[in-house]
Amino acid sequence: MTKIILPSLGEGIEKATVSYWFFKIGDIVKEKEDLVELTTDKATFNLPSPCSGKLAEIYLQEGDTATVGSELGGIE
């Protein structure tokens, strides 16, 4: 299983809020396809899929806050 990790956001930003998942569990995703939209106090951005496969797990739902390095979900 490949982990979906919140990467370093730069400029001292340590957390982001999950705004929207573009896919649901069981959907097939392609590498580099927009997977989840995240919002910080400075910007909104899309996190691409780290690999192709099936979205198997979502750990943080829309509205949840993630810190840099935390797992958002997993792809099989």
PyMOL Python script that loads the backbone (N, CA, C, O; Angstrom):
from pymol import cmd

cmd.read_pdbstr("""\
ATOM      1  N   MET A   1       0.844  -1.170   0.000  1.00  0.00           N
ATOM      2  CA  MET A   1       0.000   0.000   0.000  1.00  0.00           C
ATOM      3  C   MET A   1       0.898   1.244   0.000  1.00  0.00           C
ATOM      4  O   MET A   1       1.848   1.335   0.778  1.00  0.00           O
ATOM      5  N   THR A   2       0.588   2.181  -0.867  1.00  0.00           N
ATOM      6  CA  THR A   2       1.314   3.445  -0.927  1.00  0.00           C
ATOM      7  C   THR A   2       0.579   4.475  -0.081  1.00  0.00           C
ATOM      8  O   THR A   2      -0.627   4.673  -0.232  1.00  0.00           O
ATOM      9  N   LYS A   3       1.307   5.117   0.799  1.00  0.00           N
ATOM     10  CA  LYS A   3       0.717   6.119   1.681  1.00  0.00           C
ATOM     11  C   LYS A   3       0.585   7.459   0.959  1.00  0.00           C
ATOM     12  O   LYS A   3       1.455   7.842   0.178  1.00  0.00           O
ATOM     13  N   ILE A   4      -0.502   8.157   1.226  1.00  0.00           N
ATOM     14  CA  ILE A   4      -0.693   9.521   0.738  1.00  0.00           C
ATOM     15  C   ILE A   4      -0.298  10.430   1.900  1.00  0.00           C
ATOM     16  O   ILE A   4      -0.982  10.480   2.922  1.00  0.00           O
ATOM     17  N   ILE A   5       0.815  11.147   1.731  1.00  0.00           N
ATOM     18  CA  ILE A   5       1.410  11.933   2.809  1.00  0.00           C
ATOM     19  C   ILE A   5       1.305  13.425   2.498  1.00  0.00           C
ATOM     20  O   ILE A   5       1.503  13.843   1.357  1.00  0.00           O
ATOM     21  N   LEU A   6       0.992  14.224   3.519  1.00  0.00           N
ATOM     22  CA  LEU A   6       1.011  15.674   3.346  1.00  0.00           C
ATOM     23  C   LEU A   6       2.473  16.122   3.326  1.00  0.00           C
ATOM     24  O   LEU A   6       3.176  15.990   4.328  1.00  0.00           O
ATOM     25  N   PRO A   7       2.932  16.651   2.186  1.00  0.00           N
ATOM     26  CA  PRO A   7       4.346  17.047   2.073  1.00  0.00           C
ATOM     27  C   PRO A   7       4.631  18.358   2.792  1.00  0.00           C
ATOM     28  O   PRO A   7       3.718  19.033   3.267  1.00  0.00           O
ATOM     29  N   SER A   8       5.907  18.706   2.865  1.00  0.00           N
ATOM     30  CA  SER A   8       6.312  19.991   3.409  1.00  0.00           C
ATOM     31  C   SER A   8       5.663  21.096   2.583  1.00  0.00           C
ATOM     32  O   SER A   8       5.647  21.037   1.353  1.00  0.00           O
ATOM     33  N   LEU A   9       5.135  22.092   3.263  1.00  0.00           N
ATOM     34  CA  LEU A   9       4.409  23.155   2.583  1.00  0.00           C
ATOM     35  C   LEU A   9       5.217  24.436   2.461  1.00  0.00           C
ATOM     36  O   LEU A   9       4.768  25.389   1.823  1.00  0.00           O
ATOM     37  N   GLY A  10       6.405  24.476   3.064  1.00  0.00           N
ATOM     38  CA  GLY A  10       7.276  25.645   2.970  1.00  0.00           C
ATOM     39  C   GLY A  10       6.776  26.811   3.797  1.00  0.00           C
ATOM     40  O   GLY A  10       5.688  26.767   4.370  1.00  0.00           O
ATOM     41  N   GLU A  11       7.585  27.852   3.849  1.00  0.00           N
ATOM     42  CA  GLU A  11       7.251  29.124   4.509  1.00  0.00           C
ATOM     43  C   GLU A  11       6.737  28.962   5.939  1.00  0.00           C
ATOM     44  O   GLU A  11       5.951  29.787   6.407  1.00  0.00           O
ATOM     45  N   GLY A  12       7.167  27.914   6.635  1.00  0.00           N
ATOM     46  CA  GLY A  12       6.771  27.716   8.021  1.00  0.00           C
ATOM     47  C   GLY A  12       5.353  27.217   8.213  1.00  0.00           C
ATOM     48  O   GLY A  12       4.856  27.199   9.339  1.00  0.00           O
ATOM     49  N   ILE A  13       4.688  26.812   7.136  1.00  0.00           N
ATOM     50  CA  ILE A  13       3.323  26.293   7.238  1.00  0.00           C
ATOM     51  C   ILE A  13       3.404  24.829   7.664  1.00  0.00           C
ATOM     52  O   ILE A  13       4.066  24.018   7.016  1.00  0.00           O
ATOM     53  N   GLU A  14       2.724  24.503   8.756  1.00  0.00           N
ATOM     54  CA  GLU A  14       2.813  23.164   9.324  1.00  0.00           C
ATOM     55  C   GLU A  14       1.531  22.354   9.223  1.00  0.00           C
ATOM     56  O   GLU A  14       1.528  21.166   9.546  1.00  0.00           O
ATOM     57  N   LYS A  15       0.424  22.983   8.775  1.00  0.00           N
ATOM     58  CA  LYS A  15      -0.827  22.233   8.710  1.00  0.00           C
ATOM     59  C   LYS A  15      -1.692  22.723   7.558  1.00  0.00           C
ATOM     60  O   LYS A  15      -1.537  23.843   7.072  1.00  0.00           O
ATOM     61  N   ALA A  16      -2.608  21.857   7.134  1.00  0.00           N
ATOM     62  CA  ALA A  16      -3.547  22.170   6.059  1.00  0.00           C
ATOM     63  C   ALA A  16      -4.868  21.467   6.364  1.00  0.00           C
ATOM     64  O   ALA A  16      -4.900  20.445   7.049  1.00  0.00           O
ATOM     65  N   THR A  17      -5.945  22.030   5.846  1.00  0.00           N
ATOM     66  CA  THR A  17      -7.274  21.450   6.027  1.00  0.00           C
ATOM     67  C   THR A  17      -7.699  20.749   4.744  1.00  0.00           C
ATOM     68  O   THR A  17      -7.546  21.291   3.649  1.00  0.00           O
ATOM     69  N   VAL A  18      -8.233  19.541   4.889  1.00  0.00           N
ATOM     70  CA  VAL A  18      -8.751  18.806   3.734  1.00  0.00           C
ATOM     71  C   VAL A  18     -10.036  19.501   3.283  1.00  0.00           C
ATOM     72  O   VAL A  18     -11.009  19.580   4.033  1.00  0.00           O
ATOM     73  N   SER A  19     -10.024  20.003   2.044  1.00  0.00           N
ATOM     74  CA  SER A  19     -11.200  20.692   1.511  1.00  0.00           C
ATOM     75  C   SER A  19     -12.107  19.740   0.745  1.00  0.00           C
ATOM     76  O   SER A  19     -13.328  19.774   0.893  1.00  0.00           O
ATOM     77  N   TYR A  20     -11.491  18.884  -0.083  1.00  0.00           N
ATOM     78  CA  TYR A  20     -12.302  18.062  -0.982  1.00  0.00           C
ATOM     79  C   TYR A  20     -11.494  16.880  -1.505  1.00  0.00           C
ATOM     80  O   TYR A  20     -10.364  17.058  -1.960  1.00  0.00           O
ATOM     81  N   TRP A  21     -12.056  15.681  -1.446  1.00  0.00           N
ATOM     82  CA  TRP A  21     -11.475  14.508  -2.083  1.00  0.00           C
ATOM     83  C   TRP A  21     -12.086  14.385  -3.471  1.00  0.00           C
ATOM     84  O   TRP A  21     -13.310  14.374  -3.603  1.00  0.00           O
ATOM     85  N   PHE A  22     -11.271  14.293  -4.498  1.00  0.00           N
ATOM     86  CA  PHE A  22     -11.754  14.170  -5.868  1.00  0.00           C
ATOM     87  C   PHE A  22     -12.240  12.751  -6.188  1.00  0.00           C
ATOM     88  O   PHE A  22     -12.948  12.541  -7.172  1.00  0.00           O
ATOM     89  N   PHE A  23     -11.856  11.780  -5.350  1.00  0.00           N
ATOM     90  CA  PHE A  23     -12.233  10.380  -5.539  1.00  0.00           C
ATOM     91  C   PHE A  23     -12.763   9.829  -4.234  1.00  0.00           C
ATOM     92  O   PHE A  23     -12.540  10.402  -3.167  1.00  0.00           O
ATOM     93  N   LYS A  24     -13.473   8.703  -4.328  1.00  0.00           N
ATOM     94  CA  LYS A  24     -13.938   8.023  -3.123  1.00  0.00           C
ATOM     95  C   LYS A  24     -13.257   6.651  -3.042  1.00  0.00           C
ATOM     96  O   LYS A  24     -12.675   6.180  -4.019  1.00  0.00           O
ATOM     97  N   ILE A  25     -13.337   6.027  -1.884  1.00  0.00           N
ATOM     98  CA  ILE A  25     -12.720   4.720  -1.685  1.00  0.00           C
ATOM     99  C   ILE A  25     -13.236   3.747  -2.738  1.00  0.00           C
ATOM    100  O   ILE A  25     -14.437   3.651  -2.986  1.00  0.00           O
ATOM    101  N   GLY A  26     -12.298   3.027  -3.350  1.00  0.00           N
ATOM    102  CA  GLY A  26     -12.623   2.054  -4.386  1.00  0.00           C
ATOM    103  C   GLY A  26     -12.409   2.580  -5.796  1.00  0.00           C
ATOM    104  O   GLY A  26     -12.349   1.800  -6.747  1.00  0.00           O
ATOM    105  N   ASP A  27     -12.291   3.906  -5.941  1.00  0.00           N
ATOM    106  CA  ASP A  27     -12.056   4.496  -7.264  1.00  0.00           C
ATOM    107  C   ASP A  27     -10.625   4.237  -7.725  1.00  0.00           C
ATOM    108  O   ASP A  27      -9.703   4.160  -6.913  1.00  0.00           O
ATOM    109  N   ILE A  28     -10.453   4.106  -9.029  1.00  0.00           N
ATOM    110  CA  ILE A  28      -9.131   3.951  -9.632  1.00  0.00           C
ATOM    111  C   ILE A  28      -8.571   5.346  -9.920  1.00  0.00           C
ATOM    112  O   ILE A  28      -9.244   6.189 -10.512  1.00  0.00           O
ATOM    113  N   VAL A  29      -7.330   5.571  -9.492  1.00  0.00           N
ATOM    114  CA  VAL A  29      -6.662   6.851  -9.722  1.00  0.00           C
ATOM    115  C   VAL A  29      -5.389   6.616 -10.525  1.00  0.00           C
ATOM    116  O   VAL A  29      -4.818   5.526 -10.506  1.00  0.00           O
ATOM    117  N   LYS A  30      -4.960   7.643 -11.221  1.00  0.00           N
ATOM    118  CA  LYS A  30      -3.713   7.581 -11.985  1.00  0.00           C
ATOM    119  C   LYS A  30      -2.672   8.455 -11.315  1.00  0.00           C
ATOM    120  O   LYS A  30      -3.001   9.463 -10.688  1.00  0.00           O
ATOM    121  N   GLU A  31      -1.409   8.062 -11.452  1.00  0.00           N
ATOM    122  CA  GLU A  31      -0.309   8.835 -10.896  1.00  0.00           C
ATOM    123  C   GLU A  31      -0.371  10.278 -11.394  1.00  0.00           C
ATOM    124  O   GLU A  31      -0.606  10.528 -12.576  1.00  0.00           O
ATOM    125  N   LYS A  32      -0.160  11.214 -10.486  1.00  0.00           N
ATOM    126  CA  LYS A  32      -0.129  12.661 -10.732  1.00  0.00           C
ATOM    127  C   LYS A  32      -1.504  13.284 -10.996  1.00  0.00           C
ATOM    128  O   LYS A  32      -1.597  14.479 -11.278  1.00  0.00           O
ATOM    129  N   GLU A  33      -2.560  12.491 -10.908  1.00  0.00           N
ATOM    130  CA  GLU A  33      -3.917  13.019 -11.034  1.00  0.00           C
ATOM    131  C   GLU A  33      -4.282  13.709  -9.713  1.00  0.00           C
ATOM    132  O   GLU A  33      -3.927  13.215  -8.643  1.00  0.00           O
ATOM    133  N   ASP A  34      -4.990  14.850  -9.778  1.00  0.00           N
ATOM    134  CA  ASP A  34      -5.392  15.538  -8.552  1.00  0.00           C
ATOM    135  C   ASP A  34      -6.210  14.592  -7.689  1.00  0.00           C
ATOM    136  O   ASP A  34      -7.192  14.004  -8.143  1.00  0.00           O
ATOM    137  N   LEU A  35      -5.786  14.455  -6.428  1.00  0.00           N
ATOM    138  CA  LEU A  35      -6.403  13.488  -5.521  1.00  0.00           C
ATOM    139  C   LEU A  35      -7.223  14.174  -4.432  1.00  0.00           C
ATOM    140  O   LEU A  35      -8.350  13.775  -4.136  1.00  0.00           O
ATOM    141  N   VAL A  36      -6.633  15.215  -3.843  1.00  0.00           N
ATOM    142  CA  VAL A  36      -7.293  15.894  -2.728  1.00  0.00           C
ATOM    143  C   VAL A  36      -6.933  17.384  -2.765  1.00  0.00           C
ATOM    144  O   VAL A  36      -5.803  17.760  -3.077  1.00  0.00           O
ATOM    145  N   GLU A  37      -7.921  18.216  -2.440  1.00  0.00           N
ATOM    146  CA  GLU A  37      -7.701  19.659  -2.356  1.00  0.00           C
ATOM    147  C   GLU A  37      -7.471  20.007  -0.891  1.00  0.00           C
ATOM    148  O   GLU A  37      -8.209  19.562  -0.011  1.00  0.00           O
ATOM    149  N   LEU A  38      -6.440  20.806  -0.643  1.00  0.00           N
ATOM    150  CA  LEU A  38      -6.075  21.211   0.705  1.00  0.00           C
ATOM    151  C   LEU A  38      -6.009  22.731   0.789  1.00  0.00           C
ATOM    152  O   LEU A  38      -5.711  23.408  -0.195  1.00  0.00           O
ATOM    153  N   THR A  39      -6.291  23.258   1.977  1.00  0.00           N
ATOM    154  CA  THR A  39      -6.260  24.692   2.190  1.00  0.00           C
ATOM    155  C   THR A  39      -5.389  25.013   3.400  1.00  0.00           C
ATOM    156  O   THR A  39      -5.500  24.377   4.447  1.00  0.00           O
ATOM    157  N   THR A  40      -4.522  26.009   3.238  1.00  0.00           N
ATOM    158  CA  THR A  40      -3.754  26.540   4.363  1.00  0.00           C
ATOM    159  C   THR A  40      -4.259  27.959   4.614  1.00  0.00           C
ATOM    160  O   THR A  40      -5.183  28.423   3.946  1.00  0.00           O
ATOM    161  N   ASP A  41      -3.653  28.634   5.569  1.00  0.00           N
ATOM    162  CA  ASP A  41      -4.066  30.020   5.819  1.00  0.00           C
ATOM    163  C   ASP A  41      -3.606  30.953   4.701  1.00  0.00           C
ATOM    164  O   ASP A  41      -4.023  32.110   4.648  1.00  0.00           O
ATOM    165  N   LYS A  42      -2.746  30.454   3.803  1.00  0.00           N
ATOM    166  CA  LYS A  42      -2.223  31.296   2.721  1.00  0.00           C
ATOM    167  C   LYS A  42      -2.685  30.886   1.322  1.00  0.00           C
ATOM    168  O   LYS A  42      -2.696  31.722   0.418  1.00  0.00           O
ATOM    169  N   ALA A  43      -3.062  29.634   1.121  1.00  0.00           N
ATOM    170  CA  ALA A  43      -3.367  29.180  -0.241  1.00  0.00           C
ATOM    171  C   ALA A  43      -4.209  27.912  -0.244  1.00  0.00           C
ATOM    172  O   ALA A  43      -4.326  27.218   0.765  1.00  0.00           O
ATOM    173  N   THR A  44      -4.790  27.630  -1.404  1.00  0.00           N
ATOM    174  CA  THR A  44      -5.488  26.373  -1.671  1.00  0.00           C
ATOM    175  C   THR A  44      -4.715  25.665  -2.776  1.00  0.00           C
ATOM    176  O   THR A  44      -4.325  26.289  -3.763  1.00  0.00           O
ATOM    177  N   PHE A  45      -4.493  24.367  -2.614  1.00  0.00           N
ATOM    178  CA  PHE A  45      -3.728  23.618  -3.619  1.00  0.00           C
ATOM    179  C   PHE A  45      -4.244  22.197  -3.707  1.00  0.00           C
ATOM    180  O   PHE A  45      -4.898  21.705  -2.788  1.00  0.00           O
ATOM    181  N   ASN A  46      -3.943  21.533  -4.827  1.00  0.00           N
ATOM    182  CA  ASN A  46      -4.311  20.136  -5.038  1.00  0.00           C
ATOM    183  C   ASN A  46      -3.083  19.258  -4.849  1.00  0.00           C
ATOM    184  O   ASN A  46      -2.000  19.570  -5.344  1.00  0.00           O
ATOM    185  N   LEU A  47      -3.262  18.172  -4.138  1.00  0.00           N
ATOM    186  CA  LEU A  47      -2.195  17.191  -3.944  1.00  0.00           C
ATOM    187  C   LEU A  47      -2.396  16.069  -4.958  1.00  0.00           C
ATOM    188  O   LEU A  47      -3.453  15.438  -4.978  1.00  0.00           O
ATOM    189  N   PRO A  48      -1.388  15.810  -5.807  1.00  0.00           N
ATOM    190  CA  PRO A  48      -1.530  14.748  -6.802  1.00  0.00           C
ATOM    191  C   PRO A  48      -1.314  13.364  -6.201  1.00  0.00           C
ATOM    192  O   PRO A  48      -0.686  13.210  -5.153  1.00  0.00           O
ATOM    193  N   SER A  49      -1.847  12.374  -6.886  1.00  0.00           N
ATOM    194  CA  SER A  49      -1.671  10.992  -6.465  1.00  0.00           C
ATOM    195  C   SER A  49      -0.203  10.588  -6.627  1.00  0.00           C
ATOM    196  O   SER A  49       0.403  10.887  -7.655  1.00  0.00           O
ATOM    197  N   PRO A  50       0.381   9.909  -5.621  1.00  0.00           N
ATOM    198  CA  PRO A  50       1.785   9.495  -5.720  1.00  0.00           C
ATOM    199  C   PRO A  50       1.993   8.293  -6.648  1.00  0.00           C
ATOM    200  O   PRO A  50       3.127   7.998  -7.026  1.00  0.00           O
ATOM    201  N   CYS A  51       0.908   7.596  -7.018  1.00  0.00           N
ATOM    202  CA  CYS A  51       1.016   6.423  -7.877  1.00  0.00           C
ATOM    203  C   CYS A  51      -0.351   6.099  -8.474  1.00  0.00           C
ATOM    204  O   CYS A  51      -1.363   6.690  -8.097  1.00  0.00           O
ATOM    205  N   SER A  52      -0.364   5.162  -9.402  1.00  0.00           N
ATOM    206  CA  SER A  52      -1.633   4.675  -9.956  1.00  0.00           C
ATOM    207  C   SER A  52      -2.113   3.502  -9.118  1.00  0.00           C
ATOM    208  O   SER A  52      -1.309   2.751  -8.567  1.00  0.00           O
ATOM    209  N   GLY A  53      -3.433   3.350  -9.023  1.00  0.00           N
ATOM    210  CA  GLY A  53      -3.991   2.233  -8.277  1.00  0.00           C
ATOM    211  C   GLY A  53      -5.393   2.537  -7.808  1.00  0.00           C
ATOM    212  O   GLY A  53      -6.066   3.419  -8.341  1.00  0.00           O
ATOM    213  N   LYS A  54      -5.830   1.791  -6.797  1.00  0.00           N
ATOM    214  CA  LYS A  54      -7.172   1.967  -6.238  1.00  0.00           C
ATOM    215  C   LYS A  54      -7.066   2.703  -4.908  1.00  0.00           C
ATOM    216  O   LYS A  54      -6.278   2.323  -4.042  1.00  0.00           O
ATOM    217  N   LEU A  55      -7.869   3.763  -4.750  1.00  0.00           N
ATOM    218  CA  LEU A  55      -7.915   4.482  -3.476  1.00  0.00           C
ATOM    219  C   LEU A  55      -8.540   3.548  -2.450  1.00  0.00           C
ATOM    220  O   LEU A  55      -9.736   3.262  -2.508  1.00  0.00           O
ATOM    221  N   ALA A  56      -7.730   3.074  -1.513  1.00  0.00           N
ATOM    222  CA  ALA A  56      -8.161   2.041  -0.576  1.00  0.00           C
ATOM    223  C   ALA A  56      -8.604   2.610   0.768  1.00  0.00           C
ATOM    224  O   ALA A  56      -9.488   2.054   1.420  1.00  0.00           O
ATOM    225  N   GLU A  57      -7.987   3.722   1.184  1.00  0.00           N
ATOM    226  CA  GLU A  57      -8.283   4.271   2.510  1.00  0.00           C
ATOM    227  C   GLU A  57      -8.242   5.795   2.472  1.00  0.00           C
ATOM    228  O   GLU A  57      -7.432   6.396   1.765  1.00  0.00           O
ATOM    229  N   ILE A  58      -9.121   6.394   3.239  1.00  0.00           N
ATOM    230  CA  ILE A  58      -9.104   7.840   3.477  1.00  0.00           C
ATOM    231  C   ILE A  58      -9.137   8.003   4.995  1.00  0.00           C
ATOM    232  O   ILE A  58     -10.112   7.630   5.647  1.00  0.00           O
ATOM    233  N   TYR A  59      -8.061   8.563   5.549  1.00  0.00           N
ATOM    234  CA  TYR A  59      -7.965   8.716   7.005  1.00  0.00           C
ATOM    235  C   TYR A  59      -8.538  10.047   7.488  1.00  0.00           C
ATOM    236  O   TYR A  59      -9.100  10.125   8.580  1.00  0.00           O
ATOM    237  N   LEU A  60      -8.396  11.088   6.674  1.00  0.00           N
ATOM    238  CA  LEU A  60      -8.879  12.411   7.063  1.00  0.00           C
ATOM    239  C   LEU A  60      -9.994  12.847   6.125  1.00  0.00           C
ATOM    240  O   LEU A  60      -9.818  12.867   4.907  1.00  0.00           O
ATOM    241  N   GLN A  61     -11.113  13.185   6.683  1.00  0.00           N
ATOM    242  CA  GLN A  61     -12.272  13.585   5.909  1.00  0.00           C
ATOM    243  C   GLN A  61     -12.242  15.093   5.631  1.00  0.00           C
ATOM    244  O   GLN A  61     -11.437  15.828   6.203  1.00  0.00           O
ATOM    245  N   GLU A  62     -13.126  15.527   4.752  1.00  0.00           N
ATOM    246  CA  GLU A  62     -13.239  16.946   4.441  1.00  0.00           C
ATOM    247  C   GLU A  62     -13.524  17.714   5.726  1.00  0.00           C
ATOM    248  O   GLU A  62     -14.409  17.352   6.500  1.00  0.00           O
ATOM    249  N   GLY A  63     -12.754  18.786   5.938  1.00  0.00           N
ATOM    250  CA  GLY A  63     -12.874  19.583   7.154  1.00  0.00           C
ATOM    251  C   GLY A  63     -11.843  19.234   8.214  1.00  0.00           C
ATOM    252  O   GLY A  63     -11.611  20.024   9.129  1.00  0.00           O
ATOM    253  N   ASP A  64     -11.215  18.057   8.108  1.00  0.00           N
ATOM    254  CA  ASP A  64     -10.176  17.656   9.059  1.00  0.00           C
ATOM    255  C   ASP A  64      -8.876  18.389   8.763  1.00  0.00           C
ATOM    256  O   ASP A  64      -8.609  18.762   7.621  1.00  0.00           O
ATOM    257  N   THR A  65      -8.069  18.592   9.801  1.00  0.00           N
ATOM    258  CA  THR A  65      -6.782  19.261   9.656  1.00  0.00           C
ATOM    259  C   THR A  65      -5.659  18.238   9.747  1.00  0.00           C
ATOM    260  O   THR A  65      -5.657  17.366  10.616  1.00  0.00           O
ATOM    261  N   ALA A  66      -4.694  18.365   8.821  1.00  0.00           N
ATOM    262  CA  ALA A  66      -3.536  17.480   8.781  1.00  0.00           C
ATOM    263  C   ALA A  66      -2.273  18.280   9.033  1.00  0.00           C
ATOM    264  O   ALA A  66      -2.181  19.446   8.648  1.00  0.00           O
ATOM    265  N   THR A  67      -1.294  17.654   9.683  1.00  0.00           N
ATOM    266  CA  THR A  67       0.003  18.288   9.865  1.00  0.00           C
ATOM    267  C   THR A  67       0.970  17.707   8.822  1.00  0.00           C
ATOM    268  O   THR A  67       0.759  16.607   8.312  1.00  0.00           O
ATOM    269  N   VAL A  68       2.021  18.456   8.520  1.00  0.00           N
ATOM    270  CA  VAL A  68       3.022  18.012   7.550  1.00  0.00           C
ATOM    271  C   VAL A  68       3.545  16.641   7.968  1.00  0.00           C
ATOM    272  O   VAL A  68       3.901  16.436   9.129  1.00  0.00           O
ATOM    273  N   GLY A  69       3.590  15.700   7.020  1.00  0.00           N
ATOM    274  CA  GLY A  69       4.071  14.349   7.285  1.00  0.00           C
ATOM    275  C   GLY A  69       2.999  13.358   7.685  1.00  0.00           C
ATOM    276  O   GLY A  69       3.269  12.160   7.774  1.00  0.00           O
ATOM    277  N   SER A  70       1.778  13.836   7.929  1.00  0.00           N
ATOM    278  CA  SER A  70       0.724  12.902   8.333  1.00  0.00           C
ATOM    279  C   SER A  70       0.127  12.192   7.120  1.00  0.00           C
ATOM    280  O   SER A  70       0.172  12.698   5.998  1.00  0.00           O
ATOM    281  N   GLU A  71      -0.434  11.005   7.373  1.00  0.00           N
ATOM    282  CA  GLU A  71      -1.041  10.204   6.314  1.00  0.00           C
ATOM    283  C   GLU A  71      -2.476  10.657   6.081  1.00  0.00           C
ATOM    284  O   GLU A  71      -3.263  10.783   7.019  1.00  0.00           O
ATOM    285  N   LEU A  72      -2.801  10.900   4.821  1.00  0.00           N
ATOM    286  CA  LEU A  72      -4.150  11.289   4.448  1.00  0.00           C
ATOM    287  C   LEU A  72      -4.977  10.074   4.015  1.00  0.00           C
ATOM    288  O   LEU A  72      -6.200  10.062   4.158  1.00  0.00           O
ATOM    289  N   GLY A  73      -4.297   9.055   3.486  1.00  0.00           N
ATOM    290  CA  GLY A  73      -4.966   7.860   2.999  1.00  0.00           C
ATOM    291  C   GLY A  73      -3.974   6.892   2.401  1.00  0.00           C
ATOM    292  O   GLY A  73      -2.768   7.005   2.620  1.00  0.00           O
ATOM    293  N   GLY A  74      -4.497   5.923   1.631  1.00  0.00           N
ATOM    294  CA  GLY A  74      -3.624   4.921   1.035  1.00  0.00           C
ATOM    295  C   GLY A  74      -4.151   4.444  -0.306  1.00  0.00           C
ATOM    296  O   GLY A  74      -5.359   4.415  -0.539  1.00  0.00           O
ATOM    297  N   ILE A  75      -3.220   4.066  -1.194  1.00  0.00           N
ATOM    298  CA  ILE A  75      -3.547   3.564  -2.524  1.00  0.00           C
ATOM    299  C   ILE A  75      -2.965   2.162  -2.671  1.00  0.00           C
ATOM    300  O   ILE A  75      -1.795   1.927  -2.367  1.00  0.00           O
ATOM    301  N   GLU A  76      -3.795   1.236  -3.139  1.00  0.00           N
ATOM    302  CA  GLU A  76      -3.333  -0.147  -3.389  1.00  0.00           C
ATOM    303  C   GLU A  76      -2.841  -0.266  -4.809  1.00  0.00           C
ATOM    304  O   GLU A  76      -2.410  -1.342  -5.225  1.00  0.00           O
TER     305      GLU A  76
END
""", "prot")
cmd.dss("prot")
cmd.show_as("cartoon", "prot")
cmd.util.cbc("prot")
cmd.orient("prot")
